[in-house]
C-alpha cells in the first residue's frame, strides 16, 4: 500500500465524510443505524465504526466492504495515482 494515500481519501470513495477537528466522521457503510458512527483519522491511519466495532487501516476498511486483500491494495494504489 502506498503510505502517502490518506485513509480519508479511501473511505471517502464509499462514505460522505465531514471534517470534525483533526478527524473525519461519517455514516457507517456497515450498519443501518442513523448518525455519524464512523470515525476516520489520517494522523493515526485508522478507522473505527462504532456501530459494528470494525476498525483498522485502509486495507481493513476495503476488506470489510467485501474486497479481497489484493483488490483492496490495487484500489488504494489507484486512488494514490489519481
Secondary structure by P-SEA (a helix, b strand, c coil): ccccccaaaaaaacccccccccbbbbcccccccccccbbbbccccccccccccccccaaaaaaaacccaaaaaaaaaaaaac
